[in-house]
């Protein structure tokens, strides 16, 4: 009897459908399920305290297991990026195998200034539009009607890229627009979070039209995506109602910039320095982001992020980025962009990468212990293939291993990660009829 009860509990905690992914807080909100849902039964909603999530009726839920294969909330395969070296060095076990490592910035000073660090992604995207005859760039940008939210957009000009440059520390679902790339008459650029690009690389395997038209897949270093509640908390801190906001930026206009809000009839400017703003946002980062193995963007053609080892707090450095080339496709385009004068880069070693991103790499080394703690509580976790979790873990001191496991157990209990959250099906069905990325009540109000 006892054995059968344990078996029953274990079966109830397995991931079989997209609803299981959502209920166990493993969804990343990338939108790939909406793109891949051939019958259009999956819609996206933004639950204010949780993030962008798929909404589907009961019938669609039964068939949603078919979408699990490309869902990064269910699994991430580091091997889908082709062309990377097969035997990584000890350092590359932490940040993933690379073909090349660079440090630098966009040659265009305006792109560099508007970007989050060195403006590399914007510069590479612009090069692809102007020299590689690519159709457009699919990415996330500020929703002009609701600036505290993001919107999936396509950029075709320098002006559009420039207006949408900079990090967006709020939920986004760029994979929902992959059908636009499929329909394009030319290759296109995709820019997304590491989890977004993992979904894209998986989807292209069985989608020949998508594979043919993905000209370049770019990602950035990511420490997690705070829910909309985090942004609303920052707005409350500067005493601004969301409806009065004209423009909202999280980074940019210098390195590292900060949380900038323009509001009211007089276009009043409010500013919170980057490190203060990010510190306020981190409590709103969901569980799935806290157990991510890919913060440095291994599953993409090129990934890049802040070269923090160059930041001295003086404000004199306009921005520097680390650039990790993951595929031969990325290598070819990056070198062409360098030759054309779009980016200024110098080669670096793995030591520079390790020095530039100590926080993300520290979290990465603790991942095995975090996942182990969740397993002890019978919490379902994603399947991560090829990320050398154990190799990074064994190099940690024993005391840090103990603290990692104990701390994760404590947080899992305090934050109820060990409990499944059931979304009311009737409410979810009603949400699916509302406009995309509509701000909704908190997850707790959606629960039964």
N, C-alpha and C positions, 0 to 999 in steps of 0.2 A: 504493500500500500504506500509506504513511504517512498519507495523507488519510483512507483508510477506517478506519484504526486510531483516528484522532482522532474520527471520526464515531461509532465504536463506543463510545469512552469518553464522549463527550458524551451519547449515548443512554442509557447506563447511569446517568447522573447526572441524569436528568430525574425529576420527581415525577409518578407516574401513579396511585399507590394510597396508602391510609393507611399501609401498611407502609413505603413510601418516606419519608413524612413522619416516621414514628417513627425509622427507621434513620438519617436525616440530622439528628436532634436538633432537628426543627422543631415537634414536637408540644407543645402548651401544656397538655395534660391537662384540657381544659375539660369533656369528657364529652358534647359535642354529638353525636358519632358513635354513642354508645350510645343516646341518645334517638332519633336518626333511623334507627337500624337496625331496619327493620320486622320482620325475622325474628328479632331478638334474638340475632344471632350475634356481636355485639361486647360484650365485657365490659371492665371496668376493673380494673387492678392498680396497686399502688404499688411501683415499683422503687426501693429505698431511696436509691440514689445518683443517681437520674435524675428521678423524679417519677411522677405518675399517667399511665398510658399505656393505649391500647386493646389488648386481646388478642383474637385471632380465629384461627380455623382456616384451612387453606389455601383451602377453597372460599369462605369469606367474604372472604378477601383478594382473590380475583379480582373480586369485585363491589364492593370497597370504593372503587373509583374514583368510584362514584356519590355518595359522601359528601364528596368533595373540595370541592364547590361551597360548602359551609357550614363547612369546616374552616379556622379562623384560622391554622393552621400552614401552610396552602397559600396562602391569600390573605386580605387584609383590604381592604374597600372603605370608604373614609371617607365615601362619598356615600350610604350606606344610612340615615343619620340624617336625617330630613326636617325642614325648617323652618329650618335654619341659613342664615346669609347666604351668598350665592353668591360674593361677592368679598371675601375676608378681607383685613384690613390686614396690613402687614408683620409686626407682632408675632404676629398670629393665624396666620401661616404656620408659626410655631413651635409654638403650642399648639392650633391648630385654630380654626375660626370659631365664634363664640358669638352668642347672642341677648342675653344679659345676663351680667355678671360681678359677683359679690358676695363679701363677706367677713363672717364672723360665727360663730355657734355655736348649738347647741340651747338653747331657752329653759328646758327641763327641766334643772336643775343635775345631777341624777343621771345622765341620759343623757350630758350633756357630760363628766362626770367619768369615766364608764366607757368612753366612746368614745376613739378613737385621738388625735383632735385636738379638734374642736369638737362632735362627736356629730351632725353634720348628717344623715348618711344614716339613722341610727337615728330621728331626729326626723321626717324626711320619711316614712319607712316607717310610723311610728306614726300620723302624721296620715292616711295613706292607709287604714289599718285602721279608725280611729275616725271619719273624716269623709267618706271617699270610698267607703265600703262595699266595700272590697277584701277578698278572701277570706283571703289569707295572703301572707307574704313568703318567697320562696325564696332561700336564701343558704347560706353555709358557716359552720359553727360547730365548736367543740371537740368531738371525739368523747369522750363521757363515759367510755367503756370503755377508750379508749387516748388520753389527753389530749395526747400528742405528735403526734397525727394530727388531720386535719379530717374532718368528716362533712357531707354535704348535708342541710339541715334546712328545715323550714317553721315559721315563727313566726307566731302568731295573736294574741298578747297583748303588752302592754307588758313583763310579767315575762319572757317568752321573749326578746324583743328585748334587754332589759337584760342578761340572763344571757349573751347571745351577742355583745355589743357588743365592738368593738376589733378591731385587725388580727390576721390569722392568717398569719404568714410561713411557711407550709408548703403543700404541694400540696393543691389543692381542685378539685372537678369539679362545680360547681353546675348546669351544663347538663344533667347526667344526669337531673335532676328536672323538666325542662320538660314531660314528659307529665302531671305533676300539675297544672300550670297549664292545659294543654289540657282536662283533665277537670273543671276547676273551674266552678262555676255563676256565678262572679263574676270580675271582673278581679283580677289579682294583681300584686305587686311583685317584680321580680327584682333582686338585688344580686350583682355579680360583679366580677372583675378586668376590665380593659379588653379583654383577649382574649376573655373569656367573653361580654361584652356584644356584641362584634363578631360572635361566632357566633350569638347570640340574634337580633340585628337581621337577619342574613342568613337565618336559618332562618324567621323570621316572614314573609318575602316569599312563600314558597310553602306556608305552613302557615296557612290562614285562621283555624282555630280558635285557634292560638297567637297570631296577630296580634290577634285580637279580645279575648283575655283577658290580654294583656300591658298592664296598666294603667300601669306606670311601670318604666323600666329605668334603674337607678342603677349608677354605678361610682365608683372611687376612683383617685387618682394612684398609680402602681405603678412601682417600680424593679426588679421581677423577683420570681419566686417560688423561694426556695431549696428544694432537695430535702430529704427527711426526714433525710438525713445531716447537714445543718446543724443541725437541732434536736437530734439525738442528740449532736453534738459539744458543744453548749452544755450539755446534761445531764451529759456527761462532765466538763465544766469545773467544774461544781458538785458533782461526784461523787455523782450520783443515778442509780440504775438506772431505766429507763423504767417498769418494772412497779410501782415504788413511787410513781409520780406520781399525785396525786389531781386536781390542777388545774394548767393551764399557760396562761399568757397572754404574749403578745409585747409588747403595748402596753396603754395604758389606765390608769385610776385615777390621773389626773393627766397633764399634758402635758410631755414625750411618754411618760412612764411607762417601762416597761422589761420585760425578760424575767423573769417571776415564776413560780416553781414552788412548789407546796405538795405535800409528800410525807411518807411514813412515818406510823406510828401516832400520833405527836405533832403531825402536820400542820406539819412544819417548813417555814419560808419561806426561799427563796433568791432573790436578786434580782441582776440584772445590768443596769446602766443602758442605756437604749435605744441610744445611739450605739456603745457597746462591743459590745452584742449584735448589732446590725445589721452592724457591721464584721466580726464572726466569721461571719455568715451569707452575706455577699456572694460568697465563693469558691464557694459551692454553687449560685449562680444559673446556669441552663443557657444554652446558646447562643441559643436562640430568644428568650429574654428580653433578651439583650444586643443584639439587632438589632431590637428592637420600636420602631415609629414612633409608638406610641399610649400612651406612659406617662402622659399627662394625660387619658386617657379621652375621646377624640373621638367614639367610636361608642357613644353612649348618650343618654338624654334629659337627664341631669344627671350631671356628674362633680364630685368635690370631693376636697380633700386638705389637708395641712398648710400653714398660712400662716406659713412659717418666718421671714419678715421680721419677724414679731411676737415670735419666740422669743428671749429674752435669757439663758436658762440659769438664771434666778433661782428658777424653780419657782413664781413668784407668779401666772403666767397659767394659768388652768385649761384653756385650749385654744381655738384659733382655726382656722377653715377657710376656704380659697378655694372658691367655688362657681361653676362654669361651666355655664350653661344652654345646651344644644345643640339643643333642639327646642321647638316650640310646645306640645307636650304637657307637657314639663318646665316650661316657663315658666308655664303655667296653674296647675299643681299647686304649684309653689314659691310663687307669689304668694298662692294660697289658704292655704297653710301659714303664710305670714307674717301674713296677716290674722287667722288663727285663733290666733296666738300660739305656734306651735310652734318657730319659729326667729327669731332676732334677727340681721338682716343690714343691711349698709350697702353701697351701690354702690361699685365700685372701677374703676380703669382697667387697661389692659393692662400698664402699668408695674409695678403691684402684683403682678400674676401673674408677671411676669418676675423680680421681686425675691424672690418667695416660693418659687420652685422652680428655683434656678440649676443644680442638679446634673442634674435630669431634662432641662431644656432644653439643657444642654451636650451631653448624650448624644444628644439629638434632632438637634442641628445636625451632629453627626459621623456620623450614620447613613449618608448617601450614601457616604462614604469607607469605612465598615466593610463595607457591601454590595459596593462595588467591589473591595475586597481579597479578599473571599470569591469573587467572580466570577473573579478572576485565578487562583484555585486550583481553578476548576471546581466549587466547592461550590454545590449547589442552594440557592436562597434563596426565601422567600415572595414572592408578588406583592402589592405594596402600591400601592393606587390612591388618588390624591387627597391625598397627605400632604405635598406641596411639599418633597420631600427636597432637590432641587437648589437651590431658592431659599434654604433655610437654609444649605446647604453653601457656597455661593459667598461668603457674608458672612464666613466664617472666614479668619483670616490664613493665608498660604501655609505657614508653618512648622508650624502646627497641623494643616493638611491632610496634610502629609507624615508627621507623627508618628502621626496617626490611621491612615493606611493601613499604615505600617510596623509599628505596634503590633499591628494586627489580623492582619497576615500572620504575625508572630512567634507570637502566641497561637494562631492556627489551626494552626500546625505543632506547637507544643509540646503543645497539648491535643488534637491529632489530630482537629480539626474537619473536616479535609479528607478524612478517611476515613469510609466508610460503616460503620455498626455493625450487623451482622446478628444479630438475635435468633433463638435456636434455636427453630424452629417447634414442636417437641415440648414444650419447656419452656413456651413461651407458652400452648400449648393446656392444659397442666396448670394454669398460673396462672389461666386463665379459669374454672376450676371452683372456685376458692377464693373466700372472702367478699370483697365489694367493699372496696377500699382496704386490702388485706392487706399488711403490710410484707414485702417480698421481699428477696432478696440483691441485691448491687450489680449494676449493668449489666454490668460486666466478667465476673461469674460467669455471667451469662445468655448471653454471647456464645459463638459457636461456638469 
